[in-house]
Amino acid sequence: LIQIPLREGLPLSYRDLTPLACLMLEPYLLVVRASEPVETPSEFLHWVRSQPTATGGYMQGGINHLAALAIGEASGGAVAFKQVESAQRLLPALAEQELDWAIATPTETAQTATMGNLRTVGLLSKKRSDAFPEVPTLAEAGVPLSLSVWRGLIAPKNAPPDAVKAWRELLTEIVFSPEWASFLGSKTPVTLMFGTEFRQLLDEQEGWYR
């Protein structure tokens, strides 16, 4: 709803739709192989600055690509971007030494935890997360880069108000249920945004992409 219309110059955007609810909001993590001499955001920036590194993503112009450009610019390092075949391939490519570092969500890192050879060194957020307070932010090292991925529901532009109300009531019930908490797990905080708050999030993300 943001990346593709901007990249392709499409006339359609989220402004032509009705954002119903944001149900998940995950900050991105900085991930390296555990064998690298990097454990903190400051060490990461020094490492990237001191030698050429490569990161990746599944789409040119996507959030992984733009993060690579932003971190390369902020660190003064030479960062190459390699395209991988899918989002699911990103962390395996890092583990197999096709990449030097990556950004990934907590959900993605949890799915690859059994690899055992990856290390989270930082959080791309303005403040630390209650879900993993031990992970420092890149902002603490002087680079206030804040990136997150949202998941939610969008309706057509002229969705009937009674339908929007019914959907939001149902989603509120779901999000605060024990089943939803179990689905999210301990590393993904509960998120629920409606209307103006959800649209503000979309506006902020579009501004960053531009």
C-alpha positions in Angstrom: 0.0 0.0 0.0 3.0 2.3 0.4 6.1 0.9 -1.2 4.7 -0.4 -4.5 2.5 2.7 -5.4 5.5 5.0 -4.7 8.0 2.9 -6.6 5.8 2.2 -9.6 4.1 5.6 -9.7 0.7 4.1 -9.3 -2.4 6.4 -8.8 -3.7 4.1 -6.0 -2.6 4.6 -2.4 -3.9 3.9 1.1 -5.7 7.3 0.9 -8.1 5.7 -1.6 -9.1 3.0 1.0 -10.4 2.8 4.5 -7.9 1.6 7.1 -9.9 -0.5 9.5 -7.3 -1.5 12.1 -3.6 -2.1 12.6 -3.3 -5.4 14.5 0.5 -5.9 14.7 3.4 -3.4 14.7 6.8 -5.0 14.8 10.0 -3.0 15.0 12.9 -4.2 12.9 16.0 -5.8 14.5 19.6 -5.6 13.4 20.9 -9.2 13.0 24.5 -10.5 12.3 26.1 -13.9 12.4 27.2 -14.8 16.0 30.8 -15.3 14.7 31.1 -11.5 13.9 32.8 -9.3 16.5 29.6 -7.2 16.9 27.4 -7.2 20.0 26.0 -3.6 20.2 24.7 -0.9 17.8 28.0 1.1 18.3 30.1 -1.9 17.4 27.9 -2.6 14.5 28.3 1.0 13.1 32.1 0.8 13.6 32.1 -2.6 11.8 30.1 -1.3 8.9 32.2 1.8 8.6 35.5 -0.1 8.7 34.9 -2.6 5.9 32.5 -3.2 2.9 29.5 -5.2 4.0 26.4 -6.7 2.2 22.8 -6.9 3.3 19.8 -7.9 1.4 16.0 -8.0 0.8 13.5 -9.4 -1.6 12.8 -6.2 -3.4 14.8 -3.2 -4.8 13.2 -0.1 -3.3 11.7 -2.0 -0.4 12.2 -1.3 3.3 15.3 -3.5 3.5 16.9 -1.7 0.6 16.1 1.7 2.0 17.4 0.7 5.4 20.7 -0.4 3.8 21.0 3.0 2.2 20.2 4.8 5.4 22.6 2.8 7.5 25.3 3.1 4.9 24.9 6.9 4.8 24.7 7.2 8.6 27.8 5.0 9.2 29.8 6.3 6.3 30.3 2.7 5.2 30.1 0.9 1.9 27.0 -1.2 2.0 26.0 -3.4 -0.9 22.4 -4.6 -1.4 21.7 -8.1 -2.7 18.3 -9.2 -3.7 17.2 -12.6 -2.3 14.3 -14.6 -3.7 11.9 -14.1 -0.8 11.5 -12.6 2.7 11.8 -16.1 4.1 15.2 -16.6 2.4 16.7 -13.5 4.0 18.0 -14.9 7.4 19.0 -18.3 5.9 21.1 -16.3 3.4 22.7 -14.4 6.3 23.4 -17.7 8.2 25.0 -19.1 5.0 27.3 -16.1 4.6 25.7 -14.8 1.5 25.1 -11.6 3.5 26.9 -9.9 6.3 23.9 -8.4 8.2 20.2 -8.0 7.9 17.1 -6.3 9.3 14.3 -8.6 10.4 11.2 -8.6 12.6 11.0 -10.5 15.9 8.6 -12.9 14.2 11.2 -13.7 11.5 14.0 -14.1 14.0 12.0 -16.4 16.2 11.3 -18.6 13.2 15.0 -19.0 12.6 16.1 -19.3 16.2 17.0 -22.9 15.8 19.8 -21.9 13.5 21.8 -20.9 16.5 24.4 -18.9 14.6 22.7 -15.5 14.4 22.8 -12.6 16.9 20.5 -9.6 17.4 22.6 -6.5 18.1 20.1 -3.6 17.9 16.6 -2.3 17.5 15.5 0.2 14.8 13.2 2.2 17.1 13.1 5.4 19.0 13.0 3.6 22.3 13.7 0.1 23.7 10.9 -2.5 23.4 9.2 -3.9 26.5 9.3 -7.3 24.8 13.1 -7.4 24.7 14.4 -4.5 26.9 17.9 -5.9 26.8 18.3 -5.0 23.1 19.6 -1.4 22.7 18.4 0.9 19.9 20.4 2.2 17.0 19.3 5.6 18.3 21.4 5.1 21.4 24.5 4.9 19.1 23.5 8.2 17.4 21.5 7.0 14.5 17.7 7.6 15.1 16.5 5.2 12.5 13.1 3.9 13.4 11.5 1.2 11.1 8.6 -1.1 11.7 6.3 -3.4 9.8 2.5 -3.3 10.4 -0.1 -5.9 9.7 -3.8 -4.9 9.6 -7.0 -4.8 7.7 -8.0 -2.3 5.0 -11.5 -1.9 3.5 -12.7 -0.2 0.3 -12.8 3.6 0.3 -16.6 3.9 0.7 -17.1 1.1 3.2 -20.4 1.5 5.0 -20.0 3.0 8.5 -22.0 0.2 10.2 -19.7 -2.4 8.5 -16.6 -0.5 9.7 -18.0 -0.3 13.2 -18.8 -4.0 13.2 -15.4 -5.0 12.0 -13.7 -2.8 14.6 -15.8 -4.3 17.4 -14.9 -7.8 16.3 -11.2 -7.0 15.9 -11.1 -5.5 19.4 -12.6 -8.7 20.8 -10.0 -10.8 18.9 -7.0 -8.7 19.8 -7.6 -8.9 23.5 -8.4 -12.6 23.5 -6.1 -15.2 25.1 -5.9 -16.9 21.7 -4.5 -13.8 20.1 -1.9 -13.4 22.9 -0.8 -17.0 22.4 -0.6 -16.5 18.6 1.6 -13.4 19.0 3.9 -14.9 21.6 6.0 -13.0 24.2 8.1 -11.1 21.8 5.3 -9.3 19.9 3.4 -6.6 21.9 -0.3 -6.3 21.5 -1.2 -3.5 19.1 -4.6 -2.1 18.1 -4.9 1.2 16.1 -8.1 2.6 14.5 -9.0 5.5 12.3 -6.8 8.6 12.8 -4.1 6.8 14.7 -3.7 4.1 12.0 -3.7 6.7 9.2 -1.1 8.7 11.0 1.1 5.7 11.1 0.6 5.2 7.4 1.4 8.9 6.8 4.6 8.7 8.8 5.8 5.6 6.9 5.0 7.1 3.5 6.9 10.2 4.5 10.0 8.1 5.3 9.8 6.2 2.0 9.6 9.5 0.1 
